[in-house]
Amino acid sequence: MTIASFTSATPASRTDADLIGSNKRFYDALWSDAKLFSPDRFNTWPLVAEIAAETSRRLEVAPGLRPRLPLPDTQFVDLSLPALADLGRHGARVANAMIGALPFRDASFDFVCAFDILEHVVDDEGALGELARVAEPGARMLISVPLDPNAWTAFDDFVGHYRRYDPEAIRELLARHGFTIERSAVYGMQPKSSRLLDLGQWFLTHQRTRAMWWYNRVFMPLGVRFQKPLAFTPGFAPGPGVDEVLLVCRKASI
């Protein structure tokens, strides 16, 4: 059996219930045996610290145990109860909810983050609509997404992705909900080697406990340690071969 044959469905055939179930199973298992990483260990921290100094009501959606925003005085939302429990023990405000149904009033936040989440939901219009609803006019938003539908692999399906984005599609989606992209950077820590990805997927499929141990205790700490600083450029014009981007956005003022 080849690695490619482990995929359960093509993106278009997966339902919202399929994705919610697979994401919850995958990430509950991952976070149940993981330690919380402090936000200042990630290469997003200089940017986050800059924006956090200018804002006071912060929301991060689906951080797991890899939050990018400061834990004190930040509201976190996640589907995974193990992740929320650990975040709460470290002083964060937490809520068990999904991006498509955020339990907050309109215009509640001036800084909103959603890293690696839109690609996991069927209704990305509804999800981004919720982020726009709870963001006040002029709010800042950080969002990351994978690019290039033609770059889809079995690994995308395995980790619960529903889509990859064409650059123009994500730009138009954001614009429809009142967000302008101010600057962007190449982002993500996915290995470039397809063989390494295939090997990782094989172990996650056949020896999940062992694979989770190695990921949480060896590969993730190494990946964080050797991150390169983010290099931002004005606007959003990714070159060829870019796998994932981080977008710095602002919601239109009334």
GUVO-641039 format. One record per residue (C-alpha): residue number from 1; x, y, z. Coordinates in steps of 0.5 Angstrom, whole numbers, plus 500, padded with zeros to 3 digits. Layout:
N
   num   east   north    up
   NUM      X       Y     Z
...
This chain:
254
   num   east   north    up
     1    500     500   500
     2    503     507   498
     3    502     513   503
     4    498     516   498
     5    493     511   499
     6    492     513   506
     7    488     519   504
     8    480     518   506
     9    477     523   501
    10    478     528   496
    11    477     535   499
    12    471     537   495
    13    468     530   498
    14    469     532   505
    15    463     534   509
    16    463     539   515
    17    462     534   520
    18    468     529   517
    19    473     535   518
    20    470     537   525
    21    471     530   527
    22    478     528   524
    23    480     535   526
    24    478     534   534
    25    481     527   534
    26    487     529   531
    27    489     535   535
    28    486     532   542
    29    491     526   541
    30    496     531   539
    31    495     536   545
    32    494     531   550
    33    501     529   550
    34    504     536   549
    35    507     542   553
    36    505     549   552
    37    510     553   548
    38    510     560   550
    39    508     565   545
    40    515     569   545
    41    519     562   542
    42    516     563   535
    43    518     568   530
    44    511     571   530
    45    513     574   537
    46    516     581   534
    47    510     582   530
    48    505     580   535
    49    509     584   541
    50    508     590   536
    51    501     590   535
    52    499     588   542
    53    502     594   545
    54    497     598   541
    55    491     594   542
    56    488     591   549
    57    482     586   547
    58    485     580   543
    59    482     574   541
    60    486     568   538
    61    482     562   535
    62    484     555   535
    63    491     556   538
    64    492     549   541
    65    498     549   545
    66    502     553   540
    67    499     560   542
    68    502     566   538
    69    498     572   543
    70    500     573   550
    71    497     569   555
    72    494     574   560
    73    488     578   558
    74    487     574   551
    75    481     570   549
    76    482     564   546
    77    477     559   543
    78    479     552   541
    79    475     545   539
    80    480     541   543
    81    478     541   551
    82    486     538   553
    83    488     545   549
    84    484     549   553
    85    485     546   560
    86    492     547   559
    87    491     554   556
    88    487     556   562
    89    492     553   567
    90    497     558   565
    91    492     564   566
    92    489     565   559
    93    481     566   558
    94    478     560   554
    95    472     558   551
    96    470     552   547
    97    467     554   541
    98    469     553   533
    99    471     559   528
   100    464     559   525
   101    460     560   531
   102    464     565   536
   103    461     566   543
   104    462     574   543
   105    458     580   541
   106    460     584   535
   107    466     589   535
   108    469     585   541
   109    476     585   539
   110    481     590   536
   111    486     584   535
   112    484     578   532
   113    489     572   530
   114    487     565   526
   115    493     561   524
   116    492     555   520
   117    485     555   521
   118    481     557   515
   119    484     551   511
   120    480     546   516
   121    473     549   515
   122    468     548   509
   123    465     554   510
   124    470     559   510
   125    466     565   508
   126    462     564   514
   127    468     563   518
   128    471     569   516
   129    465     573   517
   130    465     571   524
   131    472     574   525
   132    470     580   521
   133    463     580   526
   134    467     580   532
   135    473     585   530
   136    471     592   531
   137    472     597   525
   138    480     599   524
   139    482     592   528
   140    488     588   526
   141    488     581   524
   142    493     576   523
   143    491     570   519
   144    495     564   515
   145    493     560   510
   146    497     555   505
   147    497     556   498
   148    497     553   491
   149    491     548   490
   150    496     544   485
   151    500     543   491
   152    495     539   495
   153    498     532   498
   154    496     526   502
   155    499     530   508
   156    494     536   507
   157    488     531   507
   158    491     527   513
   159    491     533   518
   160    484     535   516
   161    485     541   511
   162    479     542   506
   163    483     547   501
   164    489     551   499
   165    488     558   497
   166    490     561   490
   167    493     568   492
   168    487     572   489
   169    482     568   492
   170    484     569   499
   171    485     576   497
   172    478     577   495
   173    475     573   501
   174    478     578   506
   175    476     584   502
   176    469     581   502
   177    469     582   509
   178    472     588   510
   179    479     586   511
   180    485     589   507
   181    492     586   507
   182    497     591   509
   183    503     586   509
   184    505     579   508
   185    511     574   509
   186    512     567   507
   187    510     563   513
   188    510     555   516
   189    515     550   518
   190    513     544   514
   191    519     540   512
   192    520     541   504
   193    522     534   503
   194    516     530   501
   195    520     523   503
   196    520     526   510
   197    513     528   510
   198    511     521   507
   199    515     518   513
   200    512     522   518
   201    505     520   516
   202    506     513   516
   203    508     513   523
   204    502     518   525
   205    498     512   521
   206    501     506   524
   207    505     508   530
   208    501     514   533
   209    503     514   540
   210    510     514   538
   211    510     519   533
   212    506     524   537
   213    512     523   542
   214    517     524   537
   215    513     530   534
   216    512     534   541
   217    519     532   544
   218    524     533   539
   219    521     535   532
   220    517     541   534
   221    522     544   539
   222    528     543   534
   223    523     547   529
   224    522     552   533
   225    529     553   535
   226    531     554   528
   227    526     558   525
   228    528     564   521
   229    526     571   522
   230    519     573   518
   231    521     578   512
   232    515     582   511
   233    513     585   504
   234    508     591   503
   235    501     588   500
   236    501     581   498
   237    504     578   492
   238    507     571   493
   239    512     568   489
   240    512     561   486
   241    513     555   490
   242    511     559   496
   243    507     554   501
   244    504     558   506
   245    503     566   508
   246    502     570   514
   247    498     576   512
   248    497     582   516
   249    490     585   515
   250    486     591   518
   251    479     591   518
   252    476     597   514
   253    474     603   519
   254    466     606   519
